[in-house]
Amino acid sequence: MAVRGSRPSVTSVPAVLTVGVEEEFLLLDPVTGESLPVADRVLAALSGHSRRQSRQEFRHSMVEMVTPVCTDLARLRAELLALRRAAAGAADAAGARLVAVAATPVCEPHRTVPDKDRYRAMSRRYGPVAHDPAVCGCHVHVGVPDRELAVQVCNRLRPWLPVVQALSTNSPLHDGHDTGHASWRSMQFDRWPSVGPSPYFADAADYDRTVADLIAAGVMLDAAMVYWYARPSTAYPTVEVRVGDVCPTVDDTVLVAAMIRALVATLVDEVHAGRPAPRIRNCLLAAAHWRAAHDGVDGELIDLIRGGTRPAWELVEELYAAVTPALVRHGDLEIVRGQLDRLRREGTGATRQRRTMAASGGDVRAVLDRLAADTVRG
């Protein structure tokens, strides 16, 4: 453990950080909108690159597609679009539609877990929580090869992640109705005992001890069940940010990934400069994430640095200003500025779903038609 007042030793990182994205999707009935348990057929129909970049998920009605490691946004966008289109084609062949929506919008009749030892163990341990309707996230990995540095970056991400969460909101519907939340996925996923804001850790050893204690307590089965909103990845030399809903379009995903990469790069610089991480009460962090899930960017968010609530877009612009040097360094400034302006005009996925639902007189099928088209839109 680091001595009080000292800085843990960290290594330097490249000027341009790598980025990769994991996206989870629902497989829905084209007519009823119900979730279809055809993931095995969809995965089997994939081939080549798309098959290698696919993953089985916790529901028979879900698939996950994983980009390779990228250094520029053009490649990331191309990979995201190609993987979405390949998975959508395989879903169509299986009689389903691939839809980038973060919570089950209608219902999921079949809630059994795939036949894997780990999934069966999770089902036994967590009971009905493990059989909630499917939810789909977007996980962004940013290359940080030093694990000690990754822990320090996660400490500094804490006040900014509710803003990132608000930008990605894309799940207002549940059981065919508007929940009043921009991200119902966040509300539903919060039932798991290992989900929540990333705790503050003194160093990597402190992180490891805490995870070991939680496993011993039975809260987690293993280290892979650390579902905190940011963590040092268990599989890759990255910081993994997993707070966001799966986004409706590839442009939305690219925006979120670019902002997260720039934020991680900015915080790496802060660690190297010796700037301390803000110490924020966990109850306030939880409140900020609830507000982000409820309002998205259409209302107010909690300002965790100054206190109180402020219009969401003010905090989005503060985040953009804070990461602008890193955006310039990565060559992403123009793309991110343009996409933020677009998002401000069009709204997040949650806002767009509500607009479509209102225009169709409350027809959920119209929303799902729009989402399915947006999922593969170039």
Disulfide bonds with the S-S distance in Angstrom:
none
